[in-house]
Amino acid sequence: MRILYFGDGTSVHVRRWVSWFAARGHEVHLITKACEPIPGVPLTAIPLHEGAYRTRWGFRSAVKEVVRAFRPDVAHAHYLQAWGWYAFRADVRPLVVSAWGSDIAKDPDEHWYARRNARKIVRRADLIHVGDGPARDRVVSLGGDAARCFVQPWGIDIRQFSPDHRSEEWRRTVCPPGRTLILANRHLHEMFRHGVLLRAAAELRKTADGFAVAIVGGGPAQSALEKLATDSGLSGVVTFVGRVPPDDMPRYYASADVYVDCFPSQVGGHGASLSLVEAMSCGLPVVAARRPGLEEIVGSAGRLFPPDDPAALVSILREFVADPALVERMGALAVERARTVADRDTNLQKFEARMQELIATR
């Protein structure tokens, strides 16, 4: 296949996706913003400083030139807003779009133009890739056809994200021996509710001190969260690790015991994050705020609690801190579950087959 991709080449997820298809022997070309080269994948960089929804003739003619020269069999856009819109305006068929989460769950409710664009894109697209059933329902509510939705988790490299990467050396830097290490890895933004974890940790510490918390990531809420941790008496208990290169994350996951995700969204499309699945693949049971689509990914490999409910989170964490055997048992289930639903090679081979069928039928 000759696949013309539209996506953010600075994103590790886009880079992994296009690299996988290039390694399979397909001809791949990526239209993106300025980014580092991707081995085996030619790039066409377009300037985005004039706005994410730029539709000037200069941009359109540049894309048309790529289309004429490359002659793609199929176009595939990652993230409906911006990149899906570019692909829509390029008018390449068949058109495949992959919804990432906020592009269908959040943006259309916050901006009229995002809703308008999402509706146009899902009506035009020949295949709409979503991660779970509630995401498909969200696409249908935006005007898409359920029959053209392909429901499949994104997938991760289960060899890269493995319990084998455990590092006792790193673990000792954030967690004293004999304690349970709780890990969180989401952007430090109010929407992800790290404060719920900190308030739960402060309450848990009143009755149990056999745990430590490591929060990976950076973002605009970091100063406020650090202050909350200090004011809550969590100095020495909570470590803000900062941003970590994606290739280093297997070591961080595998060296922890429990993964916590407090993101409370109740709109279909936000489902399971890749970080959550990566943690599962490294042997961590998941404790997460209940949201649409999450249970079908997590299964019996974790515990879900009501969103924005620190007391419920405390109850679950207390059980894990008190019972290392439970952590081990559910961690093994997490590895098995991740390998069942989220093996990237298996999932992308199915995706590859769907695109080939799509091209054949057209």
VOKERO-572123 format. One line per field, with one value per residue (C-alpha): x, y, z. Coordinates in steps of 0.001 Angstrom, whole numbers. Each point is the difference from the previous one (the first is absolute). Example, Ala and Ser with C-alpha at 12.3 -4.5 7.8 and 13.67 -1.06 7.14 Angstrom:
VOKERO-572123
east: [12300, 1370]
north: [-4500, 3440]
up: [7800, -660]
This chain:
VOKERO-572123
east: [0, 943, -1245, -103, -12, -1066, 1183, 2300, 3470, 1202, -2362, 1570, -3308, -83, 3666, -501, -3068, 1505, 3271, -1884, -1673, 3245, 1750, -2749, 1091, -2705, 832, -750, 60, -801, -1396, 877, 1373, 3749, 1516, 3040, 428, -1636, 2165, -1626, -2848, 149, -1473, -1699, 23, -2622, 85, -2633, 722, -2863, -2598, -919, -2841, 1991, -1741, 1905, 618, 3757, -507, -2615, 2131, 3018, -2027, -1449, 3536, 898, -3135, 814, 3580, -636, -3313, -1180, -2269, -1432, 287, 100, -283, 881, -2148, -3143, 643, 2661, 1438, -3352, -1089, 3101, -692, -3667, 989, 2503, -2921, 1979, -2123, -309, 445, 793, 1, 1129, -1687, 2393, -2368, -379, -565, -3425, -649, 1045, 711, -3436, -1728, 2343, 267, -2724, 2514, 1443, -3485, -701, 3266, -405, -3471, 1252, 2953, -1879, -2650, 2637, 2401, -123, 1395, -20, 2364, -1021, 1305, -3205, -3774, -848, 2368, -1898, -3266, 1506, 931, -3559, -1319, 2161, -1601, 2280, -1186, 529, 531, 3077, 1528, 2862, 178, 3460, 2399, 3107, 2486, 3516, 3264, -469, 3685, 1091, -2563, 750, 579, 3540, 1048, -285, 2815, 592, 2527, -2598, -2644, 2226, 194, -3745, -1117, 1557, 405, -3069, -2523, -2599, 847, -2999, 662, -1956, 927, -2225, 587, -54, -3202, -3079, -2116, 1926, -740, 3346, -1318, -2389, 2993, 1820, -3020, -475, 3685, -276, -3021, 1581, 3117, -2070, -419, 2804, 3495, 1205, -230, 1555, -1361, 1884, -1675, 1518, -580, 4, -2505, -1686, -1366, 3370, 618, -3500, 301, 3392, -1468, -2973, 2371, 2037, -3053, -1440, 3064, 1179, 3610, 2118, -3009, -721, 2666, -643, 2224, -500, -144, 1515, 1045, -2483, 2684, 863, -3555, 115, 2574, -2209, -3152, 1676, 1649, -3313, -2809, -3323, -1062, -2537, -1970, -2499, -1226, -3780, -1442, -3444, -133, 499, 3342, 2384, 98, 3396, 3171, 3041, 1891, -2556, 402, 3795, -119, -2155, 2442, 2805, -1887, -1843, -3586, -2000, -2006, -1954, -2958, -2912, -701, -1705, 2011, 2556, -1420, 88, 3753, 944, -2206, 1024, 3466, -997, -2501, -2153, -1299, -2562, 1560, 1254, -457, 3192, -1692, -770, 3565, 1358, -1986, 1437, 3569, -125, -812, 2974, 2416, -1030, 188, 3109, -1335, -3048, 2295, 1940, -3102, -1757, 3236, 221, -3590, 926, 2830, -2274, -2765, 2341, 1375, -3539, -1497, 2954, 2788, 910, 1228, -3224, -2233, 1793, -39, -3790, -29, 2203, -2470, -2935, 1746, 836, -3653, -1046, 2275, -1186, -3675, 616]
north: [0, 3624, 1715, 3787, 876, 3267, 424, 1652, -1379, 1225, -2500, -3311, -1704, 1254, -856, -3543, -478, 1154, -1800, -3272, 247, 1034, -3017, -2219, 1040, 2562, 3324, 2641, 3791, 2254, 3521, 1596, 3048, 452, -2961, -2241, -2415, -3423, -2759, -1442, 2543, 3045, 3131, 3106, 2678, 2752, 3172, 73, 3420, 1520, -2158, -3636, 258, 1739, -463, 2465, -865, -224, -2888, -1711, 191, -1385, -3001, -489, -96, -2775, -1895, 282, -1149, -2739, -1328, -1487, -3009, 1298, 3021, -410, 2893, -197, 2289, 1401, 3635, 1644, -3131, -1570, 3362, 222, -3465, 881, 3122, -1990, -2148, -3237, -3147, -2401, 2017, -1610, 2007, -1069, 1711, 601, 1062, 3721, 537, -1640, 59, 3542, 2339, -206, 1056, 2948, 1553, 342, -306, -3218, -1503, 1133, -1436, -3276, -474, 602, -2327, -2982, 300, -27, -2603, -3490, -1551, 1511, -1595, 207, -1756, -1272, -250, 3322, 1788, -1517, 1230, 3476, -50, -1018, 2925, 2275, -1368, -2924, -3425, -2806, -2421, 1972, -12, -2371, -639, -1035, 1090, 1711, -2505, 173, -1867, -2716, -939, 3534, 427, -3022, -851, -974, 3670, 348, 2107, -280, 2814, 2492, -1286, 769, 3655, 503, -2811, -1373, -3802, -1960, 2615, -81, 2371, 1717, 1522, 2557, 1121, 2675, 3604, 2265, 1807, 573, -2165, -3127, 517, -829, 1872, -2888, -2331, 2421, 440, -3766, -483, 2514, -1825, -3428, 1128, 539, -3751, -1457, 1149, -2953, 1729, 2670, 1878, 906, 2390, 73, 2896, 3756, 2699, 3220, -1481, -1163, 2917, -241, -3762, 281, 2537, -2277, -2890, 2130, 1470, -3526, -1238, -2212, 1138, -3118, -2024, 1551, 526, 2108, -1754, 2465, -827, -3332, -998, -2573, -2663, 267, -556, -3846, 223, 2353, -2075, -3329, 1362, 1043, -2064, 1719, 2452, 2755, 2063, 2527, 1449, 389, 598, -1513, 700, -2924, 135, 527, -3695, -1479, 2002, -1672, 694, -2058, -2942, 341, -224, -3131, -1598, 657, -1890, 2752, -404, 3089, 2195, 2482, 2343, -1738, 1360, -1294, -2634, -600, -3181, -1844, 660, -535, -3007, -1759, 1602, 2947, 1800, 2957, 2680, 2820, 3094, 2753, -2192, -79, -2066, -2818, 163, -217, -3168, -1727, 1149, -1108, -3509, -95, 1485, -2590, -3006, -415, -3364, 1768, 2393, -2917, -1967, 2895, 1104, -3370, 438, 3452, -1413, -2683, 2511, 2448, -2762, -1102, 3365, 2296, -1783, 2615, -2496, -1989, 3074, 1796, -3120, 27, 3702, -648, -2635, 2401, 2656, -2525, -1093, 3645, 618, -3165, 910, 3439]
up: [0, -503, 3157, 331, 3693, 1599, 3601, 2502, -652, 3397, 1638, 983, -801, -3593, -455, 1264, -2204, -3301, 739, 502, -3404, -1688, 1552, -1436, -3488, -737, -1634, 2623, -259, 2962, -236, 3307, 1713, 344, 1855, 188, -2939, 230, -1526, -3099, -64, -2318, 1584, -1322, 2683, -74, 2148, 2703, 1461, -1999, 1748, 450, -2528, -2731, -3367, -2165, -3610, 662, 2425, -2134, -3125, 1912, 1159, -3472, -1350, 2481, -1008, -3712, 512, 2557, -1385, 3317, 176, 3268, 2306, 3766, 2466, 3686, 2183, -1591, 853, -2162, -1654, -788, -1391, -2198, -1378, -530, -1965, -2075, -1200, -258, -24, 1634, 3185, 3356, 3245, 3464, 2961, 2893, 2784, 544, -3734, 335, 3778, 926, -2913, -1682, 3239, 571, -3470, -2631, -2834, 1473, 109, -3555, -1254, 1900, -1482, -3534, 440, 1471, -2701, -2724, 1405, -1451, 3202, 3497, 2493, 3683, 3084, 1602, -239, 1719, -2389, -2916, 1548, 295, -3693, -859, 2070, -2158, -3153, -820, -1134, 2522, -2884, -1074, 3485, 731, 3755, 1134, 2763, -1312, 1308, 1397, -460, 2624, -258, 799, 2792, 2152, 3690, -1027, 77, 3764, 1513, 3722, -300, -1272, 2396, 2994, -1071, 536, 2325, 3222, 166, 1003, -1117, -2777, -2856, -1602, -3436, -2065, -3508, -1525, -1041, 3062, -869, 2120, -2324, 1041, 3718, 1563, 3021, 648, 342, 2313, 2265, 106, 860, 2837, 1415, -446, 1852, 3141, 355, -2143, -835, -2067, -3359, -2224, -3012, -3201, -2442, -3491, -2374, -188, -720, 1158, 3243, 1333, 2403, 1458, 421, 1686, 2414, 700, 742, 2404, 1708, 373, 1860, -2854, -129, -247, -1148, -3419, -2666, -3106, -2510, -2877, -3679, -1034, -3560, -1379, -420, 3716, 1206, 49, 2817, 2024, -440, 705, 3149, 1580, 1532, -760, -2726, 754, -2545, 1373, -3328, 559, -3494, -547, -3739, -2360, -1760, 2894, 986, 881, -543, -1493, 3226, 1903, -2380, 95, 3794, -202, -2427, 2510, 2708, 1884, 1156, -950, 2360, -2109, 50, -1689, -3487, -3169, -1827, 2742, 1473, -3329, -163, 3659, 681, 3233, -37, 2148, 2174, -1062, 2354, -341, -1628, 2315, 3089, 2103, 2717, -2435, -1301, 3563, 630, -3070, 599, 3628, -1175, -2369, 2532, 2582, -2319, -2205, -1164, -1448, -1876, -1445, -922, -1731, -1626, -1724, -1209, -1319, -2119, -1403, -735, -1754, -2195, -881, -994, -678, -1882, -2596, -2611, 194, -5, -2826, -2150, 359, -821, -3023, -1226, 390, -2072, -2698, -90, -217, -2964, -1753, 349, -1487]
